[in-house]
């Protein structure tokens, strides 16, 4: 699974990887994946990894974020909302990010729109 995910990250049009392990807490274990290798590939290819804020996912696990952020990985906190009532899951994601020692500088969707546009332009060679 690690190799498949890395091949996807290496595609030039990929900007973000979501559901890194695919886990569902108390229901399904995550894929067997070498998280550090995926993080290395994401950094090397300028790909953001999602912090899925759905309380049943919380994927990527908070224990990986501090080291990943120190190495330059960007995160996007996403609520994984399937209805408007689930948009508030972002709060759970912020809590998980804080637990993983992330700051607003590590989270792409806390940046001003102009900064996000610059990041996307660099990613896509514009």
N, C-alpha and C positions, 0 to 999 in steps of 0.2 A: 504494500500500500504506500509506503514511503516513496518509492520510485515513481509511482503513478502521480502522486501529489506534486512531487518535484517537477516532473515533466509538464504538468499543468502550469505551475508557477513560472517555468521557463518560457512559456508562450509570450510573445511580445505585447499582446493586447490585454493581458491579465493585469489588473490593478489591485485586486483584493482576493484573499482566500477566506472563505467562510466555512463554518462547521468543520474545523480542522480534524477533530477526531470522530465526529458524528455521534458522540455519546448522548444518551438520555438518562439523566440521573434516576436511579432506582428502577430503571427499565432495561437499558442496554449499555453495555460497556462500549467504550470508544474503540475505534480501529486500532490495531497494533501498528503504531507509526513511531518512527524515530523523530520526536518533536524537535530536537536540536538540529538535525539535518534539514528539516523543513524550514526552520527559522533561518539557518544559514542561507538556504536557497532564496528565501523571501528577501533577506537583506541584500544578497548579491544581485537580485533582479528588481529591486525597488518595489516589492509587492507588500501591501499592508495585510496583516492578519487580523481577522475579526475577533473581537471579544463578544461572543454571543451572550446577550444579557438575559435571555429567557431563563428563568430560575430552574428549569428542568434541563438546561444544557450547560450554561456557564463554561463555554468551550471557546477558547483555550483556558485551561485550568490556571488559576491565579498564581500557582507556584512557578510557572514558567516565565511570567511577565517581567519580573525584575531583571533577570539576566538578559532576556531578549531586548529589553529597552536599553539597557546599558550598552549593548552591542549595536544599537541603532535601528531596531525594528520599530516600525510604526504600527499602531493599533487603531481600529475603528470600533467604537462601542455601538452595537446595534441591538435594538430591542427584540428582533425576530418576531415582530408583531403580526399576528394573523387576524387581528381585529383592533379597532381603535382603543378598546379597553386595555390592550396589552402594550400600548405605546409607553406606558409608565414603567415598563421593565427596564428602561434605560437607567433608572435609579439603582437597580440591582447591579447593572453593569458598572456603574460608577463606583459602587461599593467594592466590587470585585477588582476593579482597576486600582483602587486605593490600597486594597489588601496586597496587590502585586507591586506596589510602590510606583505605579505609573503617575506621571504628572500630565498636565494639559499639553506640554510639549511633545509627549509620546503618543498623543491621541489625535489623529488626523481630523476627526470631525468636531474638535474643539477649536480648530484654527479658523481665522477669518476666511471668508469666501475667496478673497483675492489670493491668499496663501495656498488654499486648496487648488485653485485654478493653476497657479504657478507649478505646484507639485505635479498635477496631471499633465501639464504641458511638457515638463521635463521628462516625465515617464514616457510620454508618447513622442518625444523628439521634436517638439514644436517650439 
